[in-house]
Amino acid sequence: IHSFQWMDGCELRDDGTTAGYQQIGYDGREFMSLDTQRGIWIPTMNEAQITTQRWNSPEVRAGERNKNYLENICIEWLKKYIEYGREDLERR
């Protein structure tokens, strides 16, 4: 049996700046992580070399897509949930 783990998140700070992260684990060990500045996947173990090469290739560009998700879609959803929470607190 093998396990695959995916963890991601985005942050919206009080000053309006944002940040995000994505990490992938395999069998309980860190496998690769997204460099959110450059939009590329970085291998954190030798076994991830082939996967990161493929995901970073011009044909796939997974890092760029995931960076876009973190900077835009994730932040949009986070703002929605913050507003939902605010509305709920105001009703109480």
C-alpha positions in Angstrom: 0.0 0.0 0.0 1.2 3.5 -0.9 -0.1 6.9 0.1 -0.3 10.1 -1.8 -0.8 13.4 0.1 -1.5 16.9 -1.3 -1.5 19.9 0.9 -2.2 23.5 -0.3 -3.4 26.7 1.0 -3.5 30.4 0.5 -3.2 33.4 2.9 -4.7 36.9 2.8 -2.9 39.1 5.2 -4.3 42.2 6.9 -2.1 44.5 4.7 -3.7 42.9 1.6 -0.7 40.8 0.5 -1.2 37.2 -0.3 0.8 34.0 -0.1 0.3 30.4 -1.0 1.8 26.9 -0.8 1.5 23.5 -2.3 3.3 20.4 -1.2 3.0 16.7 -2.2 4.0 13.8 -0.1 4.4 10.1 -1.0 4.4 7.3 1.6 4.7 9.8 4.5 7.7 11.7 3.1 7.9 15.1 1.3 8.0 14.4 -2.4 8.0 17.8 -4.1 6.8 21.4 -3.4 5.8 24.3 -5.5 8.1 27.3 -5.8 5.4 30.0 -5.8 7.8 32.7 -6.9 8.9 31.0 -10.0 5.9 28.8 -10.7 7.8 25.5 -10.8 7.8 22.3 -8.9 10.9 21.4 -6.9 11.8 17.8 -6.1 12.6 17.1 -2.4 13.6 13.5 -3.0 15.5 11.8 -5.8 12.4 9.8 -6.8 10.6 13.1 -7.7 13.0 14.1 -10.4 11.1 12.6 -13.3 7.8 13.9 -12.1 9.0 17.5 -11.6 10.7 17.4 -15.0 7.4 16.4 -16.6 5.2 18.8 -14.6 7.6 21.7 -15.3 7.8 20.9 -19.1 6.5 23.5 -21.6 3.8 21.0 -22.5 2.4 20.6 -19.0 3.4 23.8 -17.1 1.7 22.5 -14.0 3.6 24.9 -11.7 2.4 27.9 -13.6 -1.2 26.7 -13.4 -1.0 25.9 -9.7 0.6 29.3 -9.0 -2.3 31.0 -10.8 -4.7 28.9 -8.7 -3.1 30.0 -5.4 -2.8 33.7 -6.4 -6.3 34.0 -7.9 -8.9 31.3 -7.4 -7.8 30.3 -3.9 -7.8 33.9 -2.8 -11.2 34.6 -4.3 -12.7 31.6 -2.4 -10.9 32.7 0.8 -12.5 36.2 0.5 -15.9 34.6 0.0 -15.5 32.4 3.1 -14.3 35.4 5.2 -17.4 37.3 4.1 -19.6 34.3 5.0 -18.0 34.2 8.4 -18.5 37.9 8.9 -22.2 37.7 8.0 -22.7 34.8 10.4 -21.0 36.7 13.2 -23.1 39.8 12.6 -26.3 37.7 12.8 -25.4 36.5 16.3 
